[in-house]
């Protein structure tokens, strides 16, 4: 028995704090969702581990699709604006949200970034309502972001073949909430000895409702299938 603290009361207080945090976030998410719906813009929340290829896939999407279909990206990272600058170089309106020590984006942070995004869009003669897609590239993390609704229309989870076939079983919450799962870097699956069939079975086990797409940002494989899975117009 612990004599120095009220252990019996610690867990309930923690649960209440977490519940209040999520309720506060959900209020902001609902506001974001109404805002996006009024503008008529689909919003995609992209989750993955660090290094799975989120930014590379978005660069490819920008080059192959974004030239003819206006899109913008809000990028979440603990520090630096490297990913936002990469996407800007690919021709996309992109804005970095630095979270400091935060391991995920919250709906209030997304809402707070929209005014600055509107300024960037305005320099191109665009408004939020002109976008055919707004992407929120979440902080690289398969744990915390799963619990935070940002007001998105769809949630996409990226899983690279480098991460192992059992990754979905280890982090089920992120995949269970996915509308679409992209198995990325499939161009190196064979050389790494990855069992793609087993990986897909594990995904289907934890995320039976998600549409699964195999893709490679390097080769462009799977981009058309991804657009179809997201119900976006296929590039000409």
Steps between C-alpha positions, in 0.01 A plus 500: 500500500625848417496728805624818330215562258135433436551222249134406506408847377780547244359287221148655505646853495717407203204353315292813565784721374536295182123504446487878536793540260332285237163670549667839453670372186176351366326838537770661285487211255125543456555871434770415242273248332221757463751751362634251244150388403393859441799544270428170328858379537588135577757469778739208540679428829817299428659293777812283504821418678797731435671422171218303342486736202210739569669806356646311204156366408349848530778639279414242236130582535577870460699446183270243339162630617538839665599674178141473377319473833559770763616350830668621819678330789525578870812326632545404863850448642671558832753736341626639166302585187692255278194305385296812425785637288526169313132516415519866403781409261265242347251779429264457794376763743642361824513630855701354788347458845779458755382310807811542716494194724149399390485153344181568301289775349185620674191647339563843654844513337346421163237770548765750604699434182210561263530880504864481398416239238236735360768769461725261311214390277405863440844570354412242234156646443333210680266447792439195715187426296713476184696203632420150379696354791643620832748258656602504865833320529503401864806463723685173436356278773263202496381540859368842611363636169251214478298644790467855367232589247608804297175551311617300199278336239721193474794351687789339313770292670830437326694180575834444329620150415812577707300493824416131511193290430387508864481880535118510468469246782728706726323834435140401428332826607654705220400249235152435640412866444628508142283545194797425275829324575793549263773237501789721391844433349375184332776538241748370762278229648663216308858595582404529869331161497166643611199269495243737350223242519554461876516877545167540322341223706610671821357829376171339406487339845524830692348736241237304307320812373810677367584503131859378450724645230856397412709794387848632431577870507823434311342321203149644515346153535158503662431871465192450282368232737552741791302774326218255437505382862469861615221569246712769335502562126765288330777704339479528124 
